[in-house]
Amino acid sequence: MGRLDGKVALVTGASRGIGRAIAAAFADAGARVMLSSRKLDALEEAASTMKGHVDVFAANAGEAEQAEACMQACVERLGGIDVLVNNAAANPYMGPLLGIDASRAEKTHRVNQWGPVLWTQLAVAHGLGAGGSVLNIASTGGTGVTPGIAYYSSTKAALINLTKQLAAELAPKARVNAIAPGLVKTDFARALWERNEEAIAKGMPLRRLGEPEDIAGLALFLVSDAASWITGQTFVIDGGASLGRAG
């Protein structure tokens, strides 16, 4: 249960936060893991903390040529591709939706929405097939109204739908699922929690914010054979926040 022995996994956005925790969990579970993100030094530092067989390749998740090079390196160095985690995300703009400009909207879309489609296309082209699994990291922001990060959340809403579309296209050979995390204590989300962590936690049923490792455990289950009859689903993991304010 929850083992990935003999599997090759590629995780985007793997140098920190949720992606890093997922990559570490996969490697610990027996997978050969390719870590990818934009900065090589950050990848090498992350890899140095992990047990198991890990490799690194720097690539911008929204750039097709870099993504192709990374996928090729994964197959050549690690022997194939069985699991893809589309975790990389961008949010270059915070503010009202009516204030976003075309450049920052395009960057958000290219990484968060187009990126997972691109990487999934590449994974399939490079051999992901029978028994393969794709996992998209969405957000609870994609399920509701989120003032200040509305365009980011709209791309995550699209990713939730894309998960269903891809699951239908890749069945029965490969599975596609998504995780929609709530507020997790990462550098990426720091502006949302750092000043008000205690107050936010008090309003949640489980009385704490998420940690990257909370997401990694679910990710490991969903890509493993233990979840072999699950596809096209998005799993919310938010400490109960979606239930409403705690009493």
Wavefront OBJ file of the C-alpha trace (Angstrom):
o trace
v 0.000 0.000 0.000
v 1.399 3.377 -1.024
v 4.655 2.009 -2.447
v 6.162 3.152 -5.741
v 8.934 0.601 -6.168
v 10.059 0.369 -9.784
v 8.206 3.557 -10.782
v 9.665 6.721 -12.280
v 8.061 9.995 -11.204
v 8.549 13.560 -12.405
v 7.460 16.424 -10.132
v 7.330 20.032 -11.367
v 7.796 22.892 -8.934
v 9.765 20.459 -6.775
v 12.411 22.687 -5.204
v 10.226 23.856 -2.315
v 6.872 23.644 -0.602
v 4.298 21.083 -1.671
v 6.261 19.853 -4.694
v 9.354 19.235 -2.595
v 7.388 17.306 0.012
v 5.719 15.182 -2.665
v 9.033 14.396 -4.356
v 10.579 13.383 -1.029
v 7.637 11.132 -0.197
v 7.814 9.455 -3.608
v 11.555 8.830 -3.321
v 11.104 7.439 0.186
v 8.399 5.114 -1.201
v 10.819 3.601 -3.703
v 10.326 5.702 -6.849
v 13.099 7.124 -8.982
v 12.222 10.828 -8.972
v 13.073 13.700 -11.298
v 12.759 17.069 -9.576
v 12.108 20.068 -11.806
v 11.758 23.804 -11.238
v 13.298 26.955 -12.651
v 16.437 27.224 -10.481
v 19.117 24.519 -10.543
v 20.733 25.514 -7.241
v 17.413 25.259 -5.407
v 16.781 21.846 -6.966
v 20.184 20.566 -5.944
v 19.658 21.756 -2.383
v 16.261 20.035 -2.229
v 17.642 16.803 -3.670
v 20.439 16.761 -1.100
v 17.865 16.410 1.684
v 16.035 13.423 0.161
v 16.537 9.711 0.600
v 16.419 7.393 -2.380
v 17.096 7.848 -6.087
v 16.559 11.466 -7.148
v 17.791 13.572 -10.058
v 17.221 17.204 -11.051
v 16.574 19.204 -14.201
v 15.931 22.944 -14.313
v 12.986 23.952 -16.513
v 10.294 26.602 -16.644
v 6.999 24.703 -16.491
v 5.362 27.062 -18.979
v 8.031 26.828 -21.672
v 7.511 23.987 -24.165
v 11.162 23.494 -25.190
v 12.345 23.368 -21.586
v 9.555 20.979 -20.638
v 10.448 18.677 -23.532
v 14.116 18.682 -22.526
v 13.203 17.822 -18.943
v 10.934 14.959 -19.982
v 13.650 13.578 -22.277
v 16.170 13.762 -19.435
v 13.786 11.933 -17.121
v 13.331 9.071 -19.575
v 17.035 8.842 -20.447
v 18.406 9.116 -16.909
v 15.742 7.289 -14.912
v 14.411 4.818 -17.451
v 10.917 6.044 -18.302
v 7.951 7.953 -16.949
v 5.164 6.388 -14.870
v 3.984 9.250 -12.671
v 3.686 12.961 -13.433
v 2.860 15.565 -10.797
v 1.869 18.948 -12.229
v 2.628 21.092 -9.199
v 4.380 24.173 -10.614
v 2.320 27.346 -10.285
v 2.636 31.087 -10.788
v 0.825 34.028 -9.241
v 2.551 37.253 -10.330
v -0.432 39.461 -9.452
v -2.431 40.100 -6.289
v -5.337 42.510 -6.407
v -8.784 42.949 -7.911
v -9.515 40.968 -11.055
v -10.351 44.159 -12.942
v -6.810 45.403 -12.365
v -4.778 42.557 -13.841
v -2.804 43.267 -17.011
v -2.395 41.007 -20.026
v 1.245 40.124 -19.328
v 0.664 38.809 -15.809
v -2.577 37.110 -16.822
v -0.753 35.307 -19.630
v 2.032 34.126 -17.316
v -0.472 32.807 -14.779
v -2.410 30.976 -17.466
v 0.689 29.589 -19.174
v 2.084 27.954 -16.045
v -1.079 27.030 -14.127
v -3.472 26.004 -16.896
v -1.570 25.326 -20.104
v 1.445 23.879 -18.293
v -0.307 20.757 -16.937
v -1.748 20.018 -20.371
v 1.662 20.453 -22.000
v 3.482 18.230 -19.493
v 0.783 15.564 -19.718
v 1.061 15.570 -23.504
v 4.816 15.143 -23.201
v 4.548 12.384 -20.595
v 2.222 10.377 -22.825
v 4.426 10.980 -25.867
v 7.424 9.706 -23.890
v 5.801 6.513 -22.725
v 3.402 7.120 -19.841
v 0.775 4.497 -20.465
v -0.655 1.401 -18.812
v -0.663 1.850 -15.048
v 0.516 5.450 -15.349
v -0.779 8.277 -13.210
v -1.011 12.056 -13.528
v -1.665 14.195 -10.469
v -2.580 17.884 -10.785
v -2.152 20.203 -7.812
v -5.101 22.582 -7.943
v -6.399 24.724 -5.063
v -9.528 25.258 -3.006
v -9.387 28.691 -4.618
v -10.633 26.981 -7.760
v -13.901 26.089 -6.035
v -15.033 29.509 -4.835
v -14.509 33.265 -4.663
v -11.044 34.429 -3.585
v -10.598 38.202 -3.491
v -7.067 39.264 -4.316
v -6.062 36.095 -6.168
v -9.053 35.735 -8.470
v -7.170 35.122 -11.721
v -4.905 32.560 -10.075
v -7.987 30.803 -8.708
v -9.695 30.847 -12.091
v -6.763 28.923 -13.576
v -7.067 26.402 -10.758
v -10.789 26.047 -11.480
v -9.856 25.297 -15.072
v -7.316 22.728 -13.859
v -10.015 20.912 -11.900
v -12.068 20.604 -15.085
v -9.011 19.680 -17.148
v -8.397 16.841 -14.712
v -11.756 15.334 -15.679
v -11.140 15.896 -19.388
v -7.705 14.289 -19.299
v -8.937 11.399 -17.176
v -11.567 10.613 -19.791
v -9.035 10.819 -22.642
v -6.355 8.695 -20.979
v -8.635 5.975 -19.585
v -8.330 3.051 -19.286
v -4.522 3.057 -19.534
v -3.625 5.928 -17.228
v -5.349 7.717 -14.361
v -5.611 11.483 -13.772
v -6.606 13.020 -10.452
v -6.151 16.309 -8.623
v -5.645 17.623 -5.116
v -7.111 20.975 -4.083
v -5.165 22.119 -1.015
v -6.442 24.797 1.287
v -4.054 27.231 2.957
v -0.699 25.500 3.356
v 2.344 27.059 5.021
v 4.598 27.501 2.009
v 6.730 30.388 0.790
v 4.465 30.625 -2.261
v 1.435 31.358 -0.046
v 3.302 33.317 2.627
v 1.485 36.593 1.914
v -1.823 34.876 2.700
v -0.931 33.452 6.107
v 2.207 34.908 7.696
v 0.647 37.880 9.506
v -2.556 36.120 10.566
v -1.634 32.471 11.053
v -2.984 32.151 14.583
v -6.288 33.842 13.797
v -6.778 31.822 10.616
v -6.017 28.570 12.430
v -8.541 29.331 15.170
v -11.267 29.585 12.548
v -10.529 26.127 11.140
v -12.040 22.910 12.525
v -8.607 21.257 12.868
v -7.153 24.447 14.358
v -4.028 24.606 12.207
v -2.845 25.481 8.738
v -1.644 22.755 6.418
v 1.949 21.632 6.053
v 3.414 20.429 2.744
v 3.690 16.915 4.168
v -0.096 16.838 4.648
v -0.489 17.072 0.893
v 2.343 14.641 0.158
v 0.626 11.784 1.967
v -2.509 12.078 -0.148
v -0.432 12.509 -3.297
v 1.448 9.275 -2.610
v -1.800 7.367 -2.160
v -3.393 8.746 -5.327
v -0.529 7.817 -7.654
v 0.018 4.395 -6.087
v -1.689 1.138 -6.986
v -3.732 1.505 -3.800
v -5.827 4.059 -5.730
v -6.051 2.048 -8.950
v -9.838 2.511 -9.255
v -9.796 6.297 -8.806
v -9.628 8.687 -11.750
v -11.044 12.063 -12.731
v -11.458 13.174 -9.114
v -10.358 16.248 -7.179
v -9.716 15.788 -3.470
v -10.026 18.788 -1.161
v -7.579 18.785 1.750
v -8.049 21.930 3.814
v -8.186 21.105 7.523
v -11.967 21.324 7.363
v -11.991 24.988 6.293
v -14.661 24.327 3.672
v -17.033 23.254 6.456
v -17.266 26.834 7.660
v -15.837 28.677 10.626
v -15.117 26.473 13.633
v -17.088 26.972 16.805
l 1 2 3 4 5 6 7 8 9 10 11 12 13 14 15 16 17 18 19 20 21 22 23 24 25 26 27 28 29 30 31 32 33 34 35 36 37 38 39 40 41 42 43 44 45 46 47 48 49 50 51 52 53 54 55 56 57 58 59 60 61 62 63 64 65 66 67 68 69 70 71 72 73 74 75 76 77 78 79 80 81 82 83 84 85 86 87 88 89 90 91 92 93 94 95 96 97 98 99 100 101 102 103 104 105 106 107 108 109 110 111 112 113 114 115 116 117 118 119 120 121 122 123 124 125 126 127 128 129 130 131 132 133 134 135 136 137 138 139 140 141 142 143 144 145 146 147 148 149 150 151 152 153 154 155 156 157 158 159 160 161 162 163 164 165 166 167 168 169 170 171 172 173 174 175 176 177 178 179 180 181 182 183 184 185 186 187 188 189 190 191 192 193 194 195 196 197 198 199 200 201 202 203 204 205 206 207 208 209 210 211 212 213 214 215 216 217 218 219 220 221 222 223 224 225 226 227 228 229 230 231 232 233 234 235 236 237 238 239 240 241 242 243 244 245 246 247
